[in-house]
């Protein structure tokens, strides 16, 4: 997966220290797992684990387990039992890390797990750093870099689409997509180099039309990946969403409907909401970080005025605005002020109180919003239409997470650089420059794509990737 000469020292990682860590959440649970990985994993585990039937872990083949208990040395040096446990043995290379691995499954109390981990460390293991198990899997060729990065995406997924995207990444969907782009470029670069370096050989002349077609196709694939990045981030990380509108149009009722509980106070009096009320909800496949703001209007109340200013600030910085209007009333100056402020911000017009007689100027809304939804927040009508409108606005509706997508800033940066190099190659070709100039840009694009998948990633990049992992993974 990586350049073996460049990373010879790093590849020795699997031949050095045996590491251990708690690999389950740092919270009480039914079961907690201590993972031990390295050449001495079985030997270390045998020093703390005793089988109920006297069998040894060293006698077990991979994918076999023993029931027993974990022991440590007491204050007087006498053995002291910590907990019951099941020890599961994995043999290299058929393990997650590619090394010998033993997992001790104990009861999930934090005190017991930490005592058991201390016993394992005293028996000769070293404490694992953040992401060190996954890093070893990468170094030992068990995972590509994009597959390794998807591990934390799987752990942090908060919705169906986010989980699907992370799983697709872990299964190599992005790596295969990049490999397809790269293969075409490598073939073109090889032909260009061979044709230039060996003119005496009977190498077919470079067909510039075919070359241009390949460059345009690759650039299009990368542009698609880059366009999908923001939509992908919306389903993974969530979207900072502001509910805005003038007083009494139903903003707080909408907030409560989306939250599924009474998060905002609802009254018939204008100015009830004076501070920002926040919650995180899942609407369809999208995670929304919601903020219910004060009604936007001119007011002489100094406290309410602070809330209105905060509302305007949040609207300006929002990634999505749900602009709420009262269907039973005509648009006024405050409505139009809000509408004008949203022309450069992704937004959905939410026309509330659809159960009342409609007086709102629908044509005016149509001229300013691509997505308009009629709802009754009080009765819960129109929620499905709002879900679809939000998905269309954020471009998540047409997103196929299983197809493979960019999901880290590192990946996006590498893809952007590859796209820039392809743009340079096309410019050089169209300007009539020598094919040597095209080859340089083409090789730059290939290099960026190799960096993206980790096949030519420097130590600093690898360190940065795994520094964001949690300990135990």
N, C-alpha and C positions, 0 to 999 in steps of 0.2 A: 504493500500500500504506500509506503514511503520510500524515498531514495535510500537504499541500504548503505551506501558509502557515506552519504551526508549525515546519517543518523546512526552510525555504528555504535557510538557511545550510548545513545538513548536506548537502543535495542538491548543493551546489557541490563536494562532495568529489571527484566524478568529473571535475571540470574543473580540479583543482589538480595536486598532485604526482603524478608517475609513480612507482610503488612496485615493489619487487622483493624476493624472498626465496627461499630454498631451500624447495621445497614437498614434498619427500620426507623420509623419516625421517633424523634426524641420526645415521646409522650407515652403515657401508659396505654397498653394494649393487651390483647389476649396472648399474642406471641411476639417475641423480639428476636432478631437474628444478628449474630456476630459472624462476620465473614472474615476468613483468614486466607490469604493468597500468597503463593511463593513456593520456592523449592522445598522449604522446610515446613510447609503448612500442615502436613499430616503429623510430622514429628512434634510440632508445637501443640497441636490439638491433643495429641496423646498424653502430653504432660499434664493436661487439666481435665481431660474427659475419661470417665471410667464407664465401660459398658456394663449393663446390668447382668449380662451373661459371661463377662470376662473376655469377650472377643476384642481384638485390636483393630484400630482404624487402619493401620499399615497393611493389614491382610485383606482389606476390602478393595475390590475393583471400583471403577468410577460408577456414579449413579447408584450407590448403595448407602444405606443408612443403618445406624445403631441407636437403640434407646439406652440411656444411662443417666449420668449426672456430671455436673461440673464441680471441680474441687479447687481449693486454694490452700495455702499454708496459713494456719492460725497464728496467734501471737506467740504461742509457745513452740511453734514449728510443727505442731501436729496437723494432719490433714483436716480440713473443714469443708463440709459440703455447702455449696452455694445454691444450687438449684437442680431440678431435673432438666434433662435436655435430650434432644435428638441431634445426632451428628451425621451430617450428609456429606459424603466424599465425592469430589469431582476430580478426575485425573486429567493432566495435561495431555494433549492440547484441547480436549473436549470439555472446556469450561468457559465461562464468560470472559475471563482474563487470558485464557490460553495457558495458564499455569495450574499447578495443583491447588485446589481450593477445598476448604472445609467450612461448612456453615453450621454453627451451633444455634439451634432453635430452642430458646428458653421461654419461660413466662415473661410477659411483656412489661413487667414493672421496671421503671428506670433504675431504681437502686440495685436490683438484682442484675440487670444488664451491665451496669457500670462496674459492679464487682466482678462479674464474669469477664468483662473486657480487661480489667486490671490484671486478673489472673493470667489471661492469654498474653498480655504484654510482659508480665514477669517471667513467663515461660519462654520468651525469646523473640516474640514478634515486635515489630515497630508500629507505632500509630500511623495509620493511613492519612494522607493529606486529602484536601478537597479533590474529588474526581479521580483519585489515584487508581481505583479499580478499573474504571472505564479507560483511563489513559493507558493502562497496561494492555487492555484489550485492543486499543488502537495500535500501540507499539508492536504488539505481537501479531498484527494482521487479522484480528478477529472482526474489526470494524473499520470502516472508512471514517474520515473526519466528520463529514456531514451526518453519518449515521450516529457517531458518538455525540455530536451536538444535539441530536434529536432526543437523546436520553432525558435531558433536563426538560425538554418540551413535553415529553410524555408525563413526567412527574408533575409538572405544573399545569397540565391541561385542565381547563375548567368548563369545557363544553364538548359536545359530540364532534363538531367539525375540527376543533383544536386537537382533540385526541386522534382523529383520523389523519390529520396532517402530520402529527408527530409520529404516528405509527408508520405512515408511508415513508417518512424520512428515515426512520429506523430500519425499514425494510429495503432501503437503498433506492427509492423512487427518484429523489433529486440526483443522486450520484449517476444513475442510469441516464437521466435526462441530459445532464452535463456531458457525460461520456459520448452520447450521440452527437452533440454539437462539436465536441472536441475531435472526434474521429474524422469528421468531414474536413475540419481545418488542418489536422495533422497530415491527411492525405494530400491536400493541396500544397502544404508547406514542403512536404517531401518531394513532390513533383517539381516544384519551383527550384528547390536546392539541387536536385539531381540534374535538371535541365541546364542550370547555370554552371554547375561544377564539372560536368562531364559532357562538354559539347561534342567530343569525338564519338561518343556512344550514340546508338540509334534510339535515343529517348524521344518520345513524341513531343512535339512543340506544345507549349502551354496554350490552351484555348482560353483566351481572356474572357469570352462570353460565359463559358462554363465556370471559370474562376469567379467572375462577378456574381453569378447566380448562387454559388456556394456561400460567398461572403454575405450577400443580402439575406439568404435564408438563415444563416447563423445569427446575424444581427437581429433578425426578426424574432428568433427564438429567445434571445437574451432580453430583448425589449419586452417580450411577453412576461418573462420571469420577473423583470423589474416592476412592471405594472401590477403584477399580482402581489407584490410584496406588501403593500399597504393594506390590501384586502385581507391577506393572510395574517398580518399583525392584528387586525381588528378581531379575528376569531380567536387568536392566541392570547393577546394581552388585554383586549377590551378597548373601548372607545370612550374618551372623555365627552360625555353628553350633557348638554344643558337644556332644561325645560324652561322656555322663556315665553313671555307674553305680558299683556297689561293685566291689571288686577281683575280678579273674579271671572277669568275665562276658563278656569278649571285646571290650572297647572298642578296644584297640590292634589286634586282628585286623580289626575293622571299619574302623578308620582306614586300615590297609594295603590293604584290599580297595577302598575308595573311591579312595584315592590311586593305586592301580595299582602300588605299589612298597612296599618295607619302610621306612616312615617312623617307625614306633614299634617299640620292642623288645618282643617277645612271649615270656613265660616262664610257667611254672606257679606262680611265686612271687608272692604278694600284695605290692603296693607297688612293683612294678618301675617303673611310670611315676610319677615324682615331680615332674616339671615338665610344662609344657604343650607339646605337640608340635603344630605348626600346618602347614597346607597348604591350597591352594585347588584345588578339583575342580569339574567340571561333572557334575551328576547329572541326567540327562534334559536339560531346558532351563534348569535353575537352577544358578547359580554359588554354591557353598558355600565359605565361608571357615571351614574346619574347625579345631577345636581338640580334641585328644585329651587328656583331663585325668586327673589321679591318681584312683585308686579312692576313692570317698567312704566313709570309715569312721572310727571312733574309733581313734586310734593313739598310742602313747607315744613313737614315733620322732620326734624334733624336726624332722628334714629332711622326712620323709614328711608330717608334720603341716602344714608350710608348703605343700606341694603340694595337700593336701586343702582347705586354706583358700582357695587360689587357684582350685581347681575349683569350690567353692561360689560364689565371687565371679563367676566366668565364667558359671555357670548363671543367676545372678540378672540379668546384663546381656545374656544371649543373645537373639537374634531367633528362634532355633530350637534346640531341644534334641532330640537323638537319645538317648533314655533306654534304656540297654541292660540287659537282664535275662537271667538264665540259665534257659533252659527246663527244665533237668534238676534245678533246685533250687526249693524253696519260697521264697516271698517272706519276707525277714527285716526287721528294724527299719530297717536302712539303706536297703533298697529302698523301704519305705513312707515314710521321711523324704524321699527324693528325689521320690517321687510327689506327696506333699503340697506340696512346694515348687514344683511345676510347674503348679499349677492355673490360674495367670494367664499362663503362658508358652506360646507355640505349641510343641507337642512331639509326637513320635511315639514310641510304645513299640516298641522293637526287641527282640523275644524271640529271643535267639541260642541256638545249639546245638540247632536243631530236629531234627538227626539223632539226638539222644539221647532217651531216654524222658522224656515230659513230666510234670513234677510241679508246675509253676507254677500259681498260682491265677488262671486266665484270667478268671473272673467279676470278680475284684477289679480287674484291669486294664481290663476293659470299662467299669466304673463310673467310671473316671478318665481314660481316653484315648478320643478319637474315632478315632484311627488306630492300629492295632496290626498289626505285621508280624512274621511268623516267618521267620527266616533261619538259614543256617549260614554265618557269616562265613569259617570255615575252608575250606569247599568252594565258596563263592561263590553259594550258593543264596539266592533271595529278593530279589536286587538289583532286579529289575524291579518287584516289589511295593513295595519301599522307595521307589523313584523315584516311583511313583504316589501313595504316601501323603504324601510330602513335597510334591508338587504340590498335592494336595488341602488340606493344612494351610496352605500359603502362598497358596492361592487362585489359583495360576497355571494350574491344569488347565483352567479355563473361560475363561481370558483369550484374547482374539483380538487379537494385536498389530497386525494389518492394519486393525483398525477405527478406530485412532487413539486415543491415550491421552496423558495428562499425563505429562511426563517431566522437568520441572525444578521446583524449589521456587517459582520465580517464577510459573510457570503454575499451580501448585496454589494459591498465595496469591490470585491473581486469580480463579480459579474459586471459592475459598472465599468471597471477598468478594461475588461475584455471587450465590452461594447464600444468603448472609446477607441481601442486599438483597431477594431473592425471598421469603424468609421474612418479612421486614418488610412487604412488599407484601401478602402473604396475611393476615398478622395485621391489618393496617389494613383490608383488605377485609372480613374476618370480624367485626371489631369495629364495623363500620358507619361508619368514618371517611369523610370526603369523598374523592372519587376523585382530588382533587389530591394527597393524601397517598400514595395508591397510585402515582400517576404519578412522584413524586419517587423512591420506592424502585425503581420499574421502570427509570427512567433511570439510577439508580446501578448496577443489574445490567448494563444495556447497556454502560455506560462501562467496567466491570470486564472484560467480555468483549472489548471493543475493545482494551483494554490488553493482554489475554492474547495476541491475535493480532498486536499491534504496530501497529494502525491508529490508536491514540491513546496511544502510548508515549512518555514524555518522554525527553529526552537522557540523563538519569541511568540510566534503565532500559536503554536501548540500550547505553550504555557498560558497564554491569554484565554484560550478556549476552556481549558480545564480549571482555571482559577474561579470560574463562576459556578462550578459544581458544588454539591453538598458533600460533606464528609460521609463516607460509607457507600458512595456510589462512584 
